């Protein structure tokens, strides 16, 4: 993880937030698609 030193911390936070937002949206879509079958 040496590349983190070269990156702007604010940019890293923005990238993590964007990735989290996208992954959360996909999780919501999958949950709504499989609403009749609750995931355990």
N, C-alpha and C positions, 0 to 999 in steps of 0.2 A: 504494500500500500504506500510505496514511496511517492506515487504520483500525486497523492493528496497534498504533499508539501508544495508542489508546483501550482496547484489550483487555487483560485480565489475562494476563500471560505464562504463568502456570500453566494458565489456561483454554485458551490457544492450543496449548500442548503437549498438553493432554488431547484437544483436538479433532483435532490432527494424529495422535495415537496412535490415537484411535478410527477415524479415516478410514483410516489405514494398516492397522488390524486388519481392518476391513470389506473393504477392497480386497484384502487378502491372502487372506481367506476366499473371495472371489469368484474369485480367481485359482486357488485350490486346487480349487474346484468345477469351473471350466472345464478345468483340467488333468486332473481325474479323469474328466470327461465325454469328453474327447478323448484318452484314454489310448492307444487303438489308433493314433491319428495323432499322433506327437510333433510339437510345435511347434518350428520352427527359428528 
